[in-house]
Amino acid sequence: MVRADLSDLAAFAAVAHHRSFRRAAAVLGLSPSALSHALRGLEERMGVRLLNRTTRSVAPTEAGAALLERLGPALDEIAQAVTEASASAGRPTGTLRLNAPHSACRLVLRPLVARLLSAHPGIRVEVANDDALSDIVGEGFDAGVRFGERVALDMVAVPLGGPQRFAVVAAPAYLAVHGMPQRPEDLAGHACLRQRFPGGGLFAWELERDGVVPALDLDGPLILGDQDLIRLAALDGIGLGLVFEAEVAADLAAGRLVRLLEAWCPPFPGFHLYYPGRRQVPAPLRAFLDLVRRAEP
């Protein structure tokens, strides 16, 4: 009986923690309808309502909050015991949920995830491409990827993929008509392709040389939401783009794009993998952290 109810108790704890059937279902690998059915069965067996549900929100009742307070430590201990048993057998298992911007997925995550899956067949990885500054804890992710300065202070951050560098690029056809900017100030007279984040802010072109950071007055005919789209627009001759150097290495080598203002694009600390600073790190995340740390120079 206890063994049969344990999964339902864990399901209740997930829903109560995330305040959402959808988010909890994603974490548990269930459908929202199956999760709702399990919770109704638990409430019927216990004879008490544990969750207040509306079309827009879910929140624990007084009885549910009291149960959650007692359940949390117990479920953490069970999870830790399973994690330690799995690790001792040398076979970490489970799902690793990562949240990362599109560029990080292409530039640094893809090869690391491939190595993780090859080394640990029992691990499943789910990656959400997300350029917004999402709450990884609230959304049920194990870890996320951001630039170091955007990582919250209460998170543990690990360098991921080494330093990065931006490149200002344009197609030869565009430069033949509009000329080549020689200084950052010249960008004011060019069509600059811009990137807008999901939260609404525009990505700032931050150029720098010997400690000098010029104030840039940029304008252009096209705003996009992804670096790869900016690369394609630059290839089409629409304007100048600021993209990660690695994203356009092949285009530069083939002459499809020309690099501009290279001296004003120094290397900078790149992406960081970050996760909540807690004692009990899930086995899949621990295996991935080990791989990331070994890969760092």
Protein Blocks (a to p, Z undefined) as FASTA:
>chain_A
ZZmmmmmmmmmmmmmmnopaklmmmmnopafklmmmmmmmmmmmnopafbdcdfkbccdd
fklmmmmmmmmmmmmmmmmmmmmmmmmnopagdjddddddfklmmmmmmmmmmmmmmmmm
mbccdddddfbdcdfklnopabdcddfklpcfkbccddehiaadddddddfklmmmnopa
fbfklmmmpccdddddfkopacdddddeehiacddddddfbdcfbfklmmmmmmnonacc
dddfklmmmmmmnopaccehklmmccdddddddddddfbdcfklmmmmmmmmmmpZZ
